[in-house]
Amino acid sequence: MDQERLSLSPLAAFRDHLARGELAYQYDPASGRAVFPPRVIGPGTGNPDLAWRASAGLGTVYAVTVISPRDQAPYNVVLVDMDEGFRLMSRVEGVPADDVRIGLRVRAQVHTPPDGQPPYPVFLPEAA
């Protein structure tokens, strides 16, 4: 059984990886699939022995929407399909919100908020 799983909740283990600069996901050996978001048991299998793996951080924008709040800069919200086989919601930084397109290759980066909130993954366009 994965020692990390014994000592931390799935969310705490995920955040611990982020604090170390890693985007982590779980892997279910019973199904041979990536598991995300973090869970106690594998979906479809009920397997309680999920293993943690570090993602290489590369993915492709699956869906994007641009939010344009009044009196604020627009920002994007994206779904990213990671190369390891899981999908997560985040944002793409480093380019204007309207320039983010479906199919854009991106690389994960851990964002640590200055106000002491937990770190979370964001994405940057991958260099061509």
DSSP file with accessible surface (Angstrom, degrees, kcal/mol):
  #  RESIDUE AA STRUCTURE BP1 BP2  ACC     N-H-->O    O-->H-N    N-H-->O    O-->H-N    TCO  KAPPA ALPHA  PHI   PSI    X-CA   Y-CA   Z-CA
    1    1 A M              0   0  129      0, 0.0     2,-0.2     0, 0.0    48,-0.1   0.000 360.0 360.0 360.0 138.2    0.0    0.0    0.0
    2    2 A D     >  -     0   0   47     48,-0.2     4,-1.2     1,-0.2     3,-0.4  -0.383 360.0-146.2 -61.2 120.3    1.3    3.5   -0.9
    3    3 A Q  H  > S+     0   0  139      1,-0.2     4,-1.3     2,-0.2     3,-0.3   0.863  97.7  57.7 -59.6 -36.9    2.8    5.0    2.3
    4    4 A E  H  > S+     0   0   42      1,-0.2     4,-1.9     2,-0.2     3,-0.3   0.895 102.7  54.4 -60.0 -39.8    1.7    8.5    1.2
    5    5 A R  H  4 S+     0   0   50     -3,-0.4    -1,-0.2     1,-0.2    -2,-0.2   0.837 105.1  54.2 -65.0 -32.3   -1.9    7.3    1.1
    6    6 A L  H  < S+     0   0   97     -4,-1.2    -1,-0.2    -3,-0.3    -2,-0.2   0.841 115.8  36.1 -71.0 -32.4   -1.7    6.0    4.6
    7    7 A S  H  < S+     0   0   82     -4,-1.3     2,-0.3    -3,-0.3    -2,-0.2   0.704 118.2  39.7 -98.8 -20.3   -0.5    9.3    6.1
    8    8 A L  S  < S-     0   0   60     -4,-1.9    -1,-0.1    -5,-0.2     0, 0.0  -0.947  78.0-112.5-131.3 150.8   -2.4   12.0    4.1
    9    9 A S     >  -     0   0   68     -2,-0.3     4,-2.8     1,-0.1     5,-0.2  -0.351  43.8-104.7 -66.9 160.8   -5.8   12.5    2.6
   10   10 A P  H  > S+     0   0   25      0, 0.0     4,-2.4     0, 0.0     5,-0.2   0.918 123.2  47.9 -56.5 -41.5   -5.8   12.4   -1.2
   11   11 A L  H  > S+     0   0   88      2,-0.2     4,-2.7     1,-0.2     5,-0.2   0.929 112.0  49.1 -66.1 -42.0   -6.2   16.2   -1.3
   12   12 A A  H  > S+     0   0   36      1,-0.2     4,-2.3     2,-0.2    -1,-0.2   0.903 111.4  49.3 -64.1 -40.2   -3.4   16.7    1.2
   13   13 A A  H  X S+     0   0    0     -4,-2.8     4,-2.2     2,-0.2    -1,-0.2   0.921 110.9  50.4 -64.7 -41.9   -1.1   14.4   -0.7
   14   14 A F  H  X S+     0   0   20     -4,-2.4     4,-2.2    -5,-0.2    10,-0.2   0.945 112.7  46.1 -59.8 -47.2   -1.9   16.3   -3.9
   15   15 A R  H  X S+     0   0  110     -4,-2.7     4,-2.5     1,-0.2    -1,-0.2   0.855 108.3  56.7 -65.7 -34.1   -1.1   19.7   -2.3
   16   16 A D  H  X S+     0   0   64     -4,-2.3     4,-1.1     2,-0.2    -1,-0.2   0.919 107.5  48.3 -63.0 -42.6    2.1   18.3   -0.8
   17   17 A H  H ><>S+     0   0   12     -4,-2.2     5,-2.7     1,-0.2     3,-0.6   0.925 110.8  50.9 -61.8 -45.1    3.3   17.4   -4.3
   18   18 A L  H ><5S+     0   0    3     -4,-2.2     3,-2.3     1,-0.2    -2,-0.2   0.907 104.6  56.8 -59.8 -41.0    2.4   20.9   -5.5
   19   19 A A  H 3<5S+     0   0   74     -4,-2.5    -1,-0.2     1,-0.3    -2,-0.2   0.799 106.6  51.1 -61.4 -25.5    4.3   22.4   -2.6
   20   20 A R  T <<5S-     0   0  127     -4,-1.1    -1,-0.3    -3,-0.6    -2,-0.2   0.310 127.0-103.2 -90.4   3.9    7.3   20.4   -3.9
   21   21 A G  T < 5S+     0   0   54     -3,-2.3     2,-0.4     1,-0.3    -3,-0.2   0.654  82.0 124.8  86.9  15.5    6.8   21.8   -7.4
   22   22 A E      < -     0   0   70     -5,-2.7     2,-0.8    -6,-0.1    -1,-0.3  -0.907  56.4-143.7-113.5 138.0    5.2   18.7   -8.8
   23   23 A L        -     0   0   11     -2,-0.4    32,-3.4    32,-0.4     2,-0.3  -0.878  36.5-172.2 -91.2 111.8    1.8   18.2  -10.5
   24   24 A A  E     +A   54   0A   0     -2,-0.8     2,-0.3   -10,-0.2    30,-0.2  -0.733  15.7 178.3-109.4 157.3    0.8   14.7   -9.3
   25   25 A Y  E     -A   53   0A  16     28,-2.4    28,-2.9    -2,-0.3     2,-0.3  -0.930  29.0-108.2-144.7 166.7   -2.0   12.3  -10.1
   26   26 A Q  E     -AB  52  35A   1      9,-2.0     9,-3.7    -2,-0.3     2,-0.4  -0.716  22.4-151.7 -99.6 154.7   -3.0    8.9   -9.0
   27   27 A Y  E     -AB  51  34A  54     24,-2.8    24,-2.6    -2,-0.3     7,-0.2  -0.989   4.4-149.7-126.6 132.8   -2.7    5.7  -11.0
   28   28 A D  E >>> - B   0  33A   0      5,-2.8     4,-2.4    -2,-0.4     5,-1.1  -0.884   5.2-167.8-103.4 105.4   -4.9    2.7  -10.6
   29   29 A P  T 345S+     0   0   78      0, 0.0    -1,-0.1     0, 0.0    21,-0.1   0.785  85.7  64.0 -64.2 -22.5   -3.0   -0.5  -11.4
   30   30 A A  T 345S+     0   0   67      1,-0.2    20,-0.0    19,-0.1    -2,-0.0   0.858 119.3  22.6 -69.2 -33.8   -6.3   -2.4  -11.4
   31   31 A S  T <45S-     0   0   49     -3,-0.8    -1,-0.2     2,-0.2     3,-0.1   0.588  99.2-128.5-104.6 -17.3   -7.6   -0.4  -14.4
   32   32 A G  T  <5 +     0   0   41     -4,-2.4     2,-0.3     1,-0.3    -2,-0.1   0.763  68.6 121.1  73.4  26.2   -4.3    0.8  -15.8
   33   33 A R  E   < -B   28   0A 181     -5,-1.1    -5,-2.8     1,-0.0    -1,-0.3  -0.883  68.3-107.8-126.7 154.7   -5.6    4.3  -15.9
   34   34 A A  E     -B   27   0A  23     -2,-0.3     2,-0.5    50,-0.3    -7,-0.3  -0.458  32.4-147.0 -70.7 147.8   -4.7    7.7  -14.4
   35   35 A V  E     -B   26   0A   4     -9,-3.7    -9,-2.0    -2,-0.1     4,-0.1  -0.985  17.7-165.0-123.4 124.2   -7.1    8.9  -11.7
   36   36 A F        +     0   0   41     -2,-0.5    51,-0.2   -11,-0.2   -11,-0.1  -0.926  63.7  39.4-159.3 136.8   -7.9   12.6  -11.2
   37   37 A P  S    S-     0   0   72      0, 0.0    -1,-0.1     0, 0.0   -12,-0.1   0.544 106.8 -94.2 -70.0 168.0   -9.1   14.4   -9.1
   38   38 A P        +     0   0   30      0, 0.0     2,-0.3     0, 0.0   -27,-0.1  -0.205  54.9 177.9 -57.4 140.0   -7.4   12.6   -6.2
   39   39 A R        -     0   0  101    -29,-0.1    11,-0.1    -4,-0.1     3,-0.1  -0.908  41.5-125.0-139.6 168.6   -9.6    9.9   -4.6
   40   40 A V  S    S+     0   0   89     -2,-0.3     2,-0.3     1,-0.2    10,-0.3   0.837  97.7  22.2 -83.8 -36.2   -9.6    7.3   -1.9
   41   41 A I  S    S-     0   0   88      8,-0.1    -1,-0.2    -3,-0.1     6,-0.1  -0.943  92.0 -94.8-132.3 155.2  -10.5    4.4   -4.2
   42   42 A G    >>  -     0   0    1      5,-2.4     4,-2.8    -2,-0.3     3,-0.8  -0.464  43.5-113.8 -68.7 131.4  -10.2    3.9   -7.9
   43   43 A P  T 34 S+     0   0   62      0, 0.0    -1,-0.1     0, 0.0     4,-0.1  -0.451  98.6   7.0 -66.5 132.7  -13.4    4.8   -9.9
   44   44 A G  T 34 S+     0   0   91     -2,-0.2    -2,-0.1     1,-0.1     0, 0.0   0.121 132.1  54.6  85.7 -24.4  -14.9    1.7  -11.5
   45   45 A T  T <4 S-     0   0   60     -3,-0.8    -1,-0.1     2,-0.1    -3,-0.0   0.680  86.5-140.5-112.0 -26.8  -12.6   -0.7   -9.7
   46   46 A G     <  +     0   0   39     -4,-2.8    -2,-0.0     1,-0.2     0, 0.0   0.582  43.1 161.9  71.7  10.7  -13.0    0.2   -6.0
   47   47 A N        -     0   0   28     -5,-0.2    -5,-2.4     1,-0.2    -1,-0.2  -0.468  27.2-168.0 -67.5 120.3   -9.2   -0.4   -5.7
   48   48 A P  S    S+     0   0   52      0, 0.0     2,-1.0     0, 0.0    -1,-0.2   0.546  71.0  82.3 -85.3  -5.0   -7.9    1.3   -2.5
   49   49 A D        +     0   0   66    -48,-0.1     2,-0.3    -7,-0.0   -19,-0.1  -0.501  58.5 162.0-101.4  65.3   -4.3    0.9   -3.6
   50   50 A L        -     0   0    0     -2,-1.0     2,-0.3   -10,-0.3   -48,-0.2  -0.659  28.2-141.6 -84.2 139.5   -3.8    3.9   -5.8
   51   51 A A  E     -A   27   0A  33    -24,-2.6   -24,-2.8    -2,-0.3     2,-0.4  -0.774  10.1-126.9-102.1 144.8   -0.2    5.0   -6.5
   52   52 A W  E     -A   26   0A  25     -2,-0.3     2,-0.3   -26,-0.2   -26,-0.2  -0.738  28.8-178.8 -88.7 138.6    0.9    8.6   -6.8
   53   53 A R  E     -A   25   0A 108    -28,-2.9   -28,-2.4    -2,-0.4     2,-0.5  -0.980  26.4-122.8-134.1 148.6    2.9    9.6   -9.9
   54   54 A A  E     -A   24   0A  54     -2,-0.3   -30,-0.2   -30,-0.2     2,-0.2  -0.788  28.6-131.8 -91.3 129.5    4.4   12.9  -11.0
   55   55 A S        -     0   0   16    -32,-3.4   -32,-0.4    -2,-0.5    -1,-0.0  -0.488  10.7-130.8 -75.1 149.2    3.2   14.3  -14.3
   56   56 A A        -     0   0   69     -2,-0.2    -1,-0.1     2,-0.1     3,-0.1   0.656  45.3-123.6 -71.0 -14.9    5.7   15.5  -16.9
   57   57 A G        +     0   0    7      1,-0.3    51,-2.8   -34,-0.1     2,-0.4   0.497  67.1 128.4  89.6   4.1    3.4   18.6  -17.0
   58   58 A L  E     +C  107   0B  36     49,-0.2    25,-2.6    47,-0.0    26,-0.3  -0.772  25.7 140.9 -99.2 139.8    2.6   18.5  -20.7
   59   59 A G  E     -CD 106  82B   0     47,-2.3    47,-2.7    -2,-0.4     2,-0.4  -0.928  41.7-111.6-159.2-177.2   -0.9   18.7  -22.0
   60   60 A T  E     -CD 105  81B  43     21,-2.3    21,-2.9    -2,-0.3     2,-0.3  -0.990  34.3-110.1-130.6 134.6   -3.3   20.0  -24.6
   61   61 A V  E     + D   0  80B   2     43,-2.5    42,-2.8    -2,-0.4    19,-0.2  -0.483  33.6 178.9 -65.2 121.9   -6.1   22.5  -24.2
   62   62 A Y  E     +     0   0B 116     17,-3.2     2,-0.3     1,-0.4    18,-0.2   0.788  67.2   1.3 -92.4 -38.2   -9.3   20.6  -24.6
   63   63 A A  E     - D   0  79B  32     16,-1.4    16,-2.3    38,-0.1    -1,-0.4  -0.988  64.4-171.3-151.0 150.7  -11.8   23.4  -24.0
   64   64 A V  E     - D   0  78B  44     -2,-0.3     2,-0.3    14,-0.2    14,-0.2  -0.998   6.2-179.2-146.4 144.3  -11.5   27.1  -23.2
   65   65 A T  E     - D   0  77B  75     12,-2.0    12,-2.5    -2,-0.3     2,-0.5  -0.982  20.0-138.8-137.8 149.4  -13.8   30.0  -22.3
   66   66 A V  E     - D   0  76B  45     -2,-0.3     2,-0.5    10,-0.2    10,-0.2  -0.944  11.1-155.1-111.5 128.6  -12.9   33.6  -21.7
   67   67 A I  E     - D   0  75B  58      8,-3.4     8,-2.4    -2,-0.5    30,-0.1  -0.887   6.6-169.9-102.2 129.7  -14.5   35.5  -18.7
   68   68 A S        -     0   0   89     -2,-0.5     3,-0.1     6,-0.2     5,-0.1  -0.730   8.7-168.1-122.6  81.1  -14.7   39.3  -19.1
   69   69 A P    >   -     0   0   34      0, 0.0     3,-1.7     0, 0.0     2,-0.1  -0.365  35.3 -94.8 -68.9 147.8  -15.8   40.8  -15.8
   70   70 A R  T 3  S+     0   0  212      1,-0.3     3,-0.1    -2,-0.0     0, 0.0  -0.395 107.7   4.3 -60.5 134.8  -16.8   44.4  -15.8
   71   71 A D  T 3  S+     0   0  156      1,-0.2     2,-0.3    -2,-0.1    -1,-0.3   0.704 116.8  91.7  62.5  22.4  -13.9   46.7  -14.9
   72   72 A Q  S <  S-     0   0  136     -3,-1.7    -1,-0.2     3,-0.0     3,-0.1  -0.969  84.4 -93.7-139.5 159.4  -11.4   43.9  -14.8
   73   73 A A        -     0   0   78     -2,-0.3    -6,-0.1     1,-0.1    -3,-0.0  -0.416  48.2-106.5 -68.9 143.5   -9.1   42.2  -17.3
   74   74 A P        -     0   0   62      0, 0.0     2,-0.3     0, 0.0    23,-0.3  -0.344  39.1-170.6 -66.4 153.6  -10.5   39.2  -19.1
   75   75 A Y  E     -D   67   0B 109     -8,-2.4    -8,-3.4    22,-0.1     2,-0.3  -0.951  14.5-124.2-141.5 161.0   -9.2   35.8  -18.0
   76   76 A N  E     -D   66   0B   6     -2,-0.3     2,-0.4    16,-0.3   -10,-0.2  -0.751   7.5-157.7-107.4 155.5   -9.5   32.3  -19.4
   77   77 A V  E     -D   65   0B  44    -12,-2.5   -12,-2.0    -2,-0.3     2,-0.3  -0.999  24.7-176.4-126.8 127.2  -10.7   29.0  -17.9
   78   78 A V  E     -DE  64  90B   2     12,-2.5    12,-2.3    -2,-0.4     2,-0.5  -0.899  29.2-142.2-127.0 154.0   -9.4   25.9  -19.6
   79   79 A L  E     -DE  63  89B  50    -16,-2.3   -17,-3.2    -2,-0.3   -16,-1.4  -0.974  28.1-161.1-105.3 129.1   -9.8   22.1  -19.5
   80   80 A V  E     -DE  61  88B   0      8,-2.9     8,-2.0    -2,-0.5     2,-0.8  -0.959  13.4-146.7-118.4 126.5   -6.4   20.5  -20.2
   81   81 A D  E     -DE  60  87B  53    -21,-2.9   -21,-2.3    -2,-0.5     6,-0.2  -0.838  24.2-144.5 -87.7 113.4   -5.9   16.9  -21.3
   82   82 A M  E >   -D   59   0B   7      4,-3.3     3,-2.2    -2,-0.8   -23,-0.3  -0.506  18.0-119.0 -79.6 149.2   -2.6   15.8  -19.7
   83   83 A D  T 3  S+     0   0   88    -25,-2.6    -1,-0.1     1,-0.3   -24,-0.1   0.772 111.6  64.2 -59.3 -24.5   -0.4   13.5  -21.7
   84   84 A E  T 3  S-     0   0   52    -26,-0.3   -50,-0.3     2,-0.1    -1,-0.3   0.551 124.3 -96.5 -79.1  -8.0   -0.7   10.9  -18.9
   85   85 A G  S <  S+     0   0   60     -3,-2.2     2,-0.3     1,-0.4    -2,-0.1   0.648  86.2 106.3 107.0  16.3   -4.4   10.5  -19.5
   86   86 A F        -     0   0   10     -4,-0.2    -4,-3.3   -51,-0.1     2,-0.4  -0.858  52.6-141.1-123.8 162.6   -6.2   12.8  -17.0
   87   87 A R  E     +E   81   0B 105     -2,-0.3     2,-0.3   -51,-0.2    -6,-0.2  -0.955  19.5 176.9-123.4 140.0   -8.0   16.1  -17.4
   88   88 A L  E     -E   80   0B  10     -8,-2.0    -8,-2.9    -2,-0.4     2,-0.4  -0.968  26.3-121.2-141.5 159.7   -8.0   19.1  -15.1
   89   89 A M  E     +E   79   0B 129     -2,-0.3   -10,-0.2   -10,-0.2     2,-0.2  -0.813  52.6 114.7 -99.1 139.5   -9.4   22.7  -15.0
   90   90 A S  E     -E   78   0B  19    -12,-2.3   -12,-2.5    -2,-0.4     2,-0.3  -0.751  54.9 -88.1-165.2-146.1   -7.1   25.7  -14.7
   91   91 A R        -     0   0   74    -14,-0.2    32,-2.2    30,-0.2     2,-0.5  -0.962  22.9-124.4-144.9 158.8   -6.0   28.7  -16.7
   92   92 A V  B     -f  123   0B   4     -2,-0.3   -16,-0.3    30,-0.2     2,-0.2  -0.934  31.4-170.2-106.1 127.8   -3.3   29.6  -19.2
   93   93 A E        +     0   0   52     30,-3.2   -18,-0.0    -2,-0.5    29,-0.0  -0.644  56.5  51.8-109.2 168.3   -1.1   32.5  -18.3
   94   94 A G  S    S+     0   0   73     -2,-0.2    -1,-0.1     1,-0.2    30,-0.1   0.417  99.7  66.5  88.8  -3.2    1.5   34.4  -20.2
   95   95 A V  S    S-     0   0   52     -3,-0.2    -1,-0.2     5,-0.0     5,-0.1  -0.970  97.7 -82.0-141.3 156.0   -0.7   35.2  -23.2
   96   96 A P    >   -     0   0   82      0, 0.0     3,-2.1     0, 0.0     4,-0.4  -0.315  43.4-118.2 -57.1 143.6   -3.8   37.3  -23.7
   97   97 A A  G >  S+     0   0   12    -23,-0.3     3,-1.2     1,-0.3   -22,-0.1   0.857 113.5  55.4 -53.2 -39.3   -6.9   35.4  -22.6
   98   98 A D  G 3  S+     0   0   94      1,-0.2    -1,-0.3   -24,-0.1   -32,-0.1   0.616  97.1  65.6 -72.4 -12.5   -8.4   35.6  -26.1
   99   99 A D  G <  S+     0   0   95     -3,-2.1     2,-0.4     2,-0.1    -1,-0.2   0.549  74.6 103.5 -87.1  -8.1   -5.3   34.0  -27.6
  100  100 A V    <   -     0   0    1     -3,-1.2     2,-0.3    -4,-0.4   -36,-0.0  -0.631  53.2-178.0 -78.8 128.0   -5.8   30.6  -25.9
  101  101 A R    >   -     0   0  160     -2,-0.4     3,-1.9   -38,-0.1   -40,-0.2  -0.911  35.2 -92.7-127.3 153.5   -7.2   28.1  -28.4
  102  102 A I  T 3  S+     0   0  118     -2,-0.3   -40,-0.2     1,-0.3     3,-0.1  -0.393 114.2  32.1 -58.6 136.2   -8.3   24.5  -28.3
  103  103 A G  T 3  S+     0   0   45    -42,-2.8    -1,-0.3     1,-0.3     2,-0.2   0.283  82.0 144.0  94.8  -9.7   -5.3   22.3  -29.3
  104  104 A L    <   -     0   0   51     -3,-1.9   -43,-2.5   -43,-0.1     2,-0.4  -0.424  49.8-129.5 -64.1 130.0   -2.7   24.6  -27.7
  105  105 A R  E     -C   60   0B  90    -45,-0.2    21,-2.8    21,-0.2     2,-0.3  -0.684  35.0-178.2 -81.1 133.9    0.1   22.6  -26.2
  106  106 A V  E     -CG  59 125B   0    -47,-2.7   -47,-2.3    -2,-0.4     2,-0.4  -0.892  23.4-142.1-134.1 161.2    0.8   23.8  -22.6
  107  107 A R  E     -CG  58 124B 103     17,-2.8    17,-2.2    -2,-0.3   -49,-0.2  -0.992  26.4-120.8-126.2 133.2    3.2   23.0  -19.7
  108  108 A A  E     - G   0 123B  22    -51,-2.8     2,-0.3    -2,-0.4    15,-0.2  -0.364  28.1-179.2 -72.6 149.4    2.1   23.0  -16.1
  109  109 A Q  E     - G   0 122B  85     13,-2.5    13,-2.7    -2,-0.1     2,-0.5  -0.981  29.2-117.3-144.6 143.3    3.6   25.3  -13.5
  110  110 A V  E     - G   0 121B  36     -2,-0.3     2,-0.5    11,-0.2   -87,-0.0  -0.739  24.6-156.3 -86.9 126.5    2.8   25.5   -9.8
  111  111 A H  E     - G   0 120B  49      9,-3.3     9,-2.4    -2,-0.5   -90,-0.0  -0.905   3.3-163.7-102.0 126.5    1.4   28.8   -8.7
  112  112 A T        -     0   0   95     -2,-0.5    -2,-0.0     7,-0.2     4,-0.0  -0.941  20.6-132.8-110.2 108.9    1.9   29.7   -5.0
  113  113 A P    >   -     0   0   15      0, 0.0     3,-1.2     0, 0.0    -2,-0.0  -0.318   8.5-133.3 -60.9 142.2   -0.5   32.5   -4.0
  114  114 A P  T 3  S+     0   0  134      0, 0.0    -2,-0.0     0, 0.0     0, 0.0   0.677  99.2  69.6 -71.2 -13.6    1.2   35.3   -2.0
  115  115 A D  T 3  S-     0   0  112      1,-0.1    -3,-0.0     2,-0.0     0, 0.0   0.314 117.9-102.0 -89.4  10.0   -1.6   35.3    0.6
  116  116 A G  S <  S+     0   0   70     -3,-1.2    -1,-0.1     1,-0.3    -4,-0.0   0.480  74.5 142.1  87.2   1.0   -0.7   31.9    2.0
  117  117 A Q        -     0   0  115      1,-0.1    -1,-0.3    -5,-0.0    -2,-0.0  -0.308  63.6 -79.6 -68.1 162.2   -3.4   29.9    0.2
  118  118 A P        -     0   0   43      0, 0.0    -1,-0.1     0, 0.0    -7,-0.0  -0.240  52.0-103.0 -63.4 149.9   -2.5   26.4   -1.1
  119  119 A P        -     0   0   23      0, 0.0    -7,-0.2     0, 0.0  -100,-0.1  -0.296  40.8-173.2 -67.7 157.8   -0.5   26.2   -4.3
  120  120 A Y  E     - G   0 111B  82     -9,-2.4    -9,-3.3  -102,-0.1     2,-0.3  -0.981  26.3 -97.1-150.1 157.9   -2.3   25.2   -7.5
  121  121 A P  E     + G   0 110B  12      0, 0.0     2,-0.3     0, 0.0   -30,-0.2  -0.560  37.7 171.5 -82.0 140.3   -1.4   24.3  -11.1
  122  122 A V  E     - G   0 109B   0    -13,-2.7   -13,-2.5    -2,-0.3     2,-0.3  -0.825  23.5-124.9-129.2 174.5   -1.6   26.8  -13.9
  123  123 A F  E     -fG  92 108B   0    -32,-2.2   -30,-3.2    -2,-0.3   -15,-0.2  -0.917  12.9-162.4-129.3 151.6   -0.3   26.5  -17.5
  124  124 A L  E     - G   0 107B  56    -17,-2.2   -17,-2.8    -2,-0.3   -30,-0.1  -0.950  41.1 -94.5-122.1 147.4    2.0   28.3  -19.9
  125  125 A P  E     - G   0 106B  44      0, 0.0     2,-0.3     0, 0.0   -19,-0.3  -0.363  44.0-117.7 -59.5 138.2    2.0   27.8  -23.7
  126  126 A E        -     0   0   64    -21,-2.8   -21,-0.2     1,-0.1   -68,-0.0  -0.635  33.7-104.3 -77.9 134.4    4.7   25.3  -24.6
  127  127 A A              0   0   89     -2,-0.3    -1,-0.1     1,-0.1    -3,-0.0  -0.328 360.0 360.0 -59.1 137.1    7.4   26.7  -26.8
  128  128 A A              0   0  152     -3,-0.0    -1,-0.1   -23,-0.0     0, 0.0  -0.250 360.0 360.0 -72.2 360.0    7.0   25.7  -30.5
